[in-house]
Amino acid sequence: MNIRNEEHLSSIGEKGWIPFFYKNTLKSAILGLINKEFKYSYITNQIYKRLIKKEKIDIVHVHWAFPTGYIFHKLKKRYKTPYILTLHGSDIHTNPYKNKILKRKTIQALESANQCIFVSESLRNKALKLGYSGHNSVVIPNGYDQDIFYHNEEKEIYKLKEKKVVGFVGNLIDIKNVLILPEIFLKIQEKYKNVEFIIIGDGNLKRKLTKKLSYLNINIKLTGNIPQKKVADYMRLMDVMILPSKNEGWPCVIKEAHACGTYVIGSNVGGIPEAIGKYGKVFELNDEFSANCAKHTLKVLENGFDEKQLVNSAVSYRWINIVSSEIKLYQEVLKGQNSI
């Protein structure tokens, strides 16, 4: 992130920032086979030559604790380059527990950053449990694109056929707990016949999920991966979206759903309760989860809910507001650097 003055701060997206991507080369791959630290040192030098020195970068905004956060920890240690680090989820709640080296390097990346942005309070608490001090931390959640995810009161234009719609949006992978969806959907349909189901997304559990669904006589549509605009169209179709994840940093789909006027029910893990707030429902992920989830879904389908209240709750999470918070953080860090 190339920011030099107040003018640049007000022109983010034009001249104030520089996106940078680094791809592995044959040399870095060979160095990694010899010793991973050789590889990280080589990448650090390349970033300095190709970006920091060449473009006269003042501050860098980095995403994910490892390996990118760790690489910029090394860069700062060697060249004093300040960086802000955004933590999203698995880089804190999953990866550091794989081995002691990953944990140590994750903590180094966190402690070295000028500021760490956690997408939820829950994620920050998990980092503290790792041994991170938290002295340089702030919580700024992810946002949503208001031009794509918005409410439309004229739902008849989506040809609902007078049926209620219950859905899921996300990757079809283990941490999303998608294999529990058929059980939940079946319990709903047993009590409420006038309902359709939609699953949006793809992943390595698609075959298993499809097999489980094939044994059930329920009306369900699997869309696979589709563009965001299509996702938003389907969200506007949904009355209820279910998110049964085993863990989450900050699930963007919740505020996207709220912006579309869709009620969300989720598991009481990670950042889900924070994102849902008081305008939805969370349940403990235990043996009663599918029954509780289905029961509450039925209640919502039968009694309805205040869509406008959901939409209003999402307004402050528009990307323009989130980005403004991040720019303010850039200003604070740069002000601190200039005073040293």
Secondary structure per residue as TSV (DSSP state, phi and psi in degrees):
chain	resnum	aa	ss	phi	psi
A	1	M	-	360.0	115.2
A	2	N	-	-98.0	104.6
A	3	I	-	-129.8	123.5
A	4	R	-	-115.9	-27.2
A	5	N	S	-159.7	-177.9
A	6	E	H	-61.6	-34.4
A	7	E	H	-62.1	-42.4
A	8	H	H	-66.2	-36.9
A	9	L	H	-62.7	-30.3
A	10	S	T	-87.9	-5.2
A	11	S	T	-121.5	32.7
A	12	I	T	-57.0	134.5
A	13	G	T	98.8	-12.3
A	14	E	T	-112.3	-75.6
A	15	K	T	-120.4	-4.2
A	16	G	S	-86.3	-8.8
A	17	W	-	-142.3	156.0
A	18	I	-	-132.2	111.3
A	19	P	-	-71.9	142.4
A	20	F	-	-138.4	130.2
A	21	F	-	-124.5	136.1
A	22	Y	-	-120.1	125.7
A	23	K	-	-103.7	144.5
A	24	N	-	-59.6	136.9
A	25	T	-	-106.1	171.8
A	26	L	H	-60.6	-40.3
A	27	K	H	-63.8	-45.4
A	28	S	H	-67.5	-33.2
A	29	A	H	-66.4	-42.9
A	30	I	H	-65.3	-42.6
A	31	L	H	-60.9	-36.9
A	32	G	H	-65.3	-33.0
A	33	L	H	-70.7	-33.3
A	34	I	H	-75.0	-52.8
A	35	N	-	-162.5	122.1
A	36	K	H	-59.8	-30.8
A	37	E	H	-66.1	-32.2
A	38	F	H	-60.8	-43.1
A	39	K	H	-62.5	-47.2
A	40	Y	H	-65.7	-37.0
A	41	S	H	-65.9	-39.9
A	42	Y	H	-63.9	-45.7
A	43	I	H	-63.2	-40.1
A	44	T	H	-56.9	-46.4
A	45	N	H	-63.5	-41.0
A	46	Q	H	-64.8	-42.2
A	47	I	H	-64.4	-40.4
A	48	Y	I	-62.7	-46.8
A	49	K	I	-68.3	-43.2
A	50	R	I	-86.5	-18.2
A	51	L	I	-128.1	-64.5
A	52	I	I	-60.3	-52.2
A	53	K	H	-72.7	-45.0
A	54	K	H	-65.5	-44.5
A	55	E	H	-96.5	-2.0
A	56	K	T	55.3	53.7
A	57	I	-	-68.3	137.5
A	58	D	S	-95.9	-35.9
A	59	I	-	-153.4	146.8
A	60	V	E	-121.6	134.5
A	61	H	E	-103.8	115.2
A	62	V	E	-111.1	143.9
A	63	H	E	-114.7	138.5
A	64	W	S	79.7	132.1
A	65	A	I	-66.1	-40.1
A	66	F	I	-141.8	135.2
A	67	P	I	-87.6	-14.9
A	68	T	I	-62.9	-46.0
A	69	G	I	-60.3	-41.1
A	70	Y	H	-65.9	-39.5
A	71	I	H	-62.4	-40.6
A	72	F	H	-76.8	-20.6
A	73	H	H	-62.7	-44.7
A	74	K	H	-66.3	-38.9
A	75	L	H	-64.1	-42.6
A	76	K	H	-66.7	-39.8
A	77	K	H	-62.1	-36.2
A	78	R	H	-89.0	-39.8
A	79	Y	H	-120.0	4.8
A	80	K	-	64.8	25.4
A	81	T	-	-78.5	118.1
A	82	P	-	-71.9	145.1
A	83	Y	E	-145.1	148.8
A	84	I	E	-106.9	135.2
A	85	L	E	-118.8	123.0
A	86	T	E	-98.9	129.7
A	87	L	E	-108.1	131.1
A	88	H	-	-108.0	-26.3
A	89	G	S	161.1	-86.5
A	90	S	H	-63.3	-23.2
A	91	D	H	-69.5	-12.2
A	92	I	H	-116.6	-49.7
A	93	H	H	-84.8	-8.5
A	94	T	T	-128.3	-59.5
A	95	N	G	-57.2	-42.7
A	96	P	G	-62.8	-17.5
A	97	Y	G	-88.5	-0.9
A	98	K	S	-73.6	-38.0
A	99	N	-	-164.0	165.7
A	100	K	H	-66.1	-31.9
A	101	I	H	-66.3	-45.7
A	102	L	H	-62.0	-40.0
A	103	K	H	-62.2	-46.6
A	104	R	H	-62.2	-44.1
A	105	K	H	-70.2	-32.3
A	106	T	H	-64.1	-46.7
A	107	I	H	-63.7	-39.1
A	108	Q	H	-60.1	-43.3
A	109	A	H	-62.5	-39.6
A	110	L	H	-68.8	-48.7
A	111	E	H	-66.8	-31.9
A	112	S	H	-76.8	-25.9
A	113	A	S	-63.5	147.6
A	114	N	S	-69.1	-34.8
A	115	Q	E	-149.9	140.4
A	116	C	E	-109.2	125.1
A	117	I	E	-100.1	117.1
A	118	F	E	-100.7	137.0
A	119	V	S	-77.9	-9.1
A	120	S	S	-154.5	157.3
A	121	E	H	-64.4	-36.1
A	122	S	H	-59.6	-41.3
A	123	L	H	-68.1	-39.4
A	124	R	H	-61.9	-41.4
A	125	N	H	-62.1	-36.6
A	126	K	H	-66.8	-36.0
A	127	A	H	-66.2	-39.2
A	128	L	H	-62.2	-36.8
A	129	K	H	-68.2	-23.6
A	130	L	H	-70.8	-22.7
A	131	G	T	118.7	3.7
A	132	Y	-	-72.1	139.0
A	133	S	-	-73.5	-32.3
A	134	G	-	81.5	5.6
A	135	H	T	-65.5	-22.7
A	136	N	T	-120.8	37.0
A	137	S	E	-111.5	151.8
A	138	V	E	-149.5	151.7
A	139	V	E	-106.0	118.2
A	140	I	-	-133.5	109.0
A	141	P	-	-70.8	168.3
A	142	N	-	-72.9	159.7
A	143	G	-	-115.9	-166.3
A	144	Y	B	-141.4	157.5
A	145	D	-	-86.0	108.8
A	146	Q	T	-67.6	-18.9
A	147	D	T	-78.4	-15.7
A	148	I	T	-107.1	-45.9
A	149	F	S	-102.1	106.6
A	150	Y	-	-150.9	163.2
A	151	H	-	-88.0	142.7
A	152	N	-	-134.5	112.3
A	153	E	S	-69.6	-22.3
A	154	E	-	-86.9	66.9
A	155	K	G	-67.8	-15.5
A	156	E	G	-64.4	-19.9
A	157	I	G	-67.3	-15.9
A	158	Y	G	-92.9	6.9
A	159	K	-	55.3	61.6
A	160	L	-	-72.6	-13.8
A	161	K	T	58.2	29.5
A	162	E	T	62.7	18.3
A	163	K	-	-103.6	150.8
A	164	K	E	-79.3	153.7
A	165	V	E	-129.3	130.0
A	166	V	E	-120.4	135.2
A	167	G	E	-144.8	177.1
A	168	F	E	-137.6	141.6
A	169	V	E	-131.6	122.3
A	170	G	S	158.2	177.8
A	171	N	-	-72.4	141.4
A	172	L	-	-88.6	72.3
A	173	I	S	-132.1	168.8
A	174	D	G	-59.6	-44.0
A	175	I	G	-65.2	-19.6
A	176	K	G	-84.5	-7.4
A	177	N	T	58.8	37.8
A	178	V	G	-70.4	-22.4
A	179	L	G	-70.8	-7.0
A	180	I	G	-87.4	-13.8
A	181	L	H	-59.7	-44.7
A	182	P	H	-56.7	-39.9
A	183	E	H	-63.4	-43.0
A	184	I	H	-66.5	-46.1
A	185	F	H	-61.3	-40.6
A	186	L	H	-63.9	-42.5
A	187	K	H	-63.1	-35.4
A	188	I	H	-68.2	-47.4
A	189	Q	H	-66.6	-30.1
A	190	E	H	-62.0	-27.4
A	191	K	H	-106.5	-18.9
A	192	Y	-	-139.1	103.2
A	193	K	-	-77.6	-29.5
A	194	N	S	-87.0	60.8
A	195	V	E	-143.3	146.9
A	196	E	E	-122.3	158.3
A	197	F	E	-126.6	143.4
A	198	I	E	-131.8	132.6
A	199	I	E	-120.6	119.6
A	200	I	E	-110.6	123.6
A	201	G	-	137.6	176.6
A	202	D	-	-147.7	165.6
A	203	G	-	163.0	-179.9
A	204	N	T	-71.8	-8.1
A	205	L	T	-100.1	8.4
A	206	K	H	-59.9	-42.9
A	207	R	H	-64.4	-45.8
A	208	K	H	-63.1	-41.3
A	209	L	H	-64.4	-45.0
A	210	T	H	-61.6	-39.2
A	211	K	H	-64.3	-43.1
A	212	K	H	-64.3	-40.0
A	213	L	H	-69.2	-30.5
A	214	S	H	-65.0	-24.1
A	215	Y	T	-81.3	-9.6
A	216	L	S	-105.9	139.2
A	217	N	-	-92.5	71.6
A	218	I	-	-127.6	152.5
A	219	N	-	-85.1	103.1
A	220	I	E	-136.2	144.8
A	221	K	E	-120.3	127.4
A	222	L	E	-108.1	119.2
A	223	T	E	-92.6	-20.6
A	224	G	E	72.8	-165.5
A	225	N	S	-75.3	130.7
A	226	I	-	-136.2	159.8
A	227	P	-	-60.0	155.6
A	228	Q	H	-56.7	-38.0
A	229	K	H	-62.2	-36.1
A	230	K	H	-70.0	-39.4
A	231	V	H	-57.5	-46.3
A	232	A	H	-62.1	-39.8
A	233	D	H	-59.5	-44.5
A	234	Y	H	-68.9	-35.1
A	235	M	H	-62.3	-38.5
A	236	R	H	-67.3	-23.7
A	237	L	H	-71.7	-36.9
A	238	M	-	-70.3	142.5
A	239	D	S	-90.5	-39.9
A	240	V	E	-134.3	135.6
A	241	M	E	-113.3	134.3
A	242	I	E	-110.0	131.6
A	243	L	E	-127.8	94.1
A	244	P	-	-94.7	27.3
A	245	S	-	-54.8	152.6
A	246	K	S	-83.3	-23.5
A	247	N	-	-164.0	150.8
A	248	E	-	-154.0	145.0
A	249	G	S	-80.8	-70.6
A	250	W	-	-148.2	102.8
A	251	P	-	-73.8	107.7
A	252	C	H	-57.6	-31.0
A	253	V	H	-60.9	-23.8
A	254	I	H	-68.3	-51.2
A	255	K	H	-70.1	-29.7
A	256	E	H	-62.8	-43.3
A	257	A	H	-64.8	-45.8
A	258	H	H	-57.7	-41.9
A	259	A	H	-62.1	-28.3
A	260	C	T	-88.0	-2.2
A	261	G	T	82.9	28.8
A	262	T	-	-107.4	131.3
A	263	Y	E	-74.8	140.3
A	264	V	E	-121.9	133.7
A	265	I	E	-120.0	131.6
A	266	G	E	-143.7	177.7
A	267	S	E	-84.6	150.7
A	268	N	S	-85.4	65.6
A	269	V	S	-136.1	153.2
A	270	G	T	51.4	-135.3
A	271	G	T	-88.1	4.5
A	272	I	H	-60.1	-49.9
A	273	P	H	-59.4	-37.5
A	274	E	H	-65.1	-42.2
A	275	A	H	-70.8	-39.0
A	276	I	H	-71.9	-39.4
A	277	G	T	63.6	-143.1
A	278	K	T	-96.2	8.6
A	279	Y	S	-108.1	28.8
A	280	G	S	-164.0	-153.0
A	281	K	E	-148.2	139.8
A	282	V	E	-123.8	149.4
A	283	F	E	-130.5	149.1
A	284	E	-	-61.8	141.1
A	285	L	S	-85.3	78.6
A	286	N	S	-130.9	-165.2
A	287	D	T	-63.3	-20.8
A	288	E	T	-95.2	0.9
A	289	F	H	-59.0	-51.2
A	290	S	H	-62.3	-39.4
A	291	A	H	-67.0	-44.4
A	292	N	H	-64.8	-40.5
A	293	C	H	-63.4	-46.5
A	294	A	H	-64.8	-42.3
A	295	K	H	-62.0	-44.2
A	296	H	H	-71.9	-34.5
A	297	T	H	-60.1	-44.2
A	298	L	H	-60.0	-41.7
A	299	K	H	-60.8	-42.8
A	300	V	H	-67.7	-42.8
A	301	L	H	-62.9	-37.2
A	302	E	H	-80.4	-37.7
A	303	N	H	-101.3	-16.7
A	304	G	-	77.0	-174.4
A	305	F	-	-161.0	168.9
A	306	D	-	-87.9	98.4
A	307	E	H	-63.3	-39.3
A	308	K	H	-63.5	-34.6
A	309	Q	H	-63.0	-41.0
A	310	L	H	-63.3	-47.0
A	311	V	H	-60.3	-45.2
A	312	N	H	-63.9	-33.1
A	313	S	H	-68.7	-20.2
A	314	A	H	-91.7	-14.4
A	315	V	G	-55.1	-43.2
A	316	S	G	-70.6	-7.6
A	317	Y	G	-99.5	10.2
A	318	R	B	-61.8	147.3
A	319	W	H	-56.8	-33.3
A	320	I	H	-61.1	-35.1
A	321	N	H	-74.6	-40.7
A	322	I	H	-64.9	-45.1
A	323	V	H	-63.2	-37.4
A	324	S	H	-60.3	-39.3
A	325	S	H	-65.1	-38.4
A	326	E	H	-69.9	-40.2
A	327	I	H	-61.7	-39.8
A	328	K	H	-61.1	-35.7
A	329	L	H	-68.3	-39.7
A	330	Y	H	-57.5	-44.8
A	331	Q	H	-59.9	-43.8
A	332	E	H	-65.0	-42.3
A	333	V	H	-65.4	-45.8
A	334	L	H	-64.1	-36.9
A	335	K	H	-64.2	-41.1
A	336	G	H	-65.8	-38.0
A	337	Q	H	-65.9	-40.7
A	338	N	H	-69.8	-23.1
A	339	S	T	-86.2	-9.0
A	340	I	-	-74.5	360.0
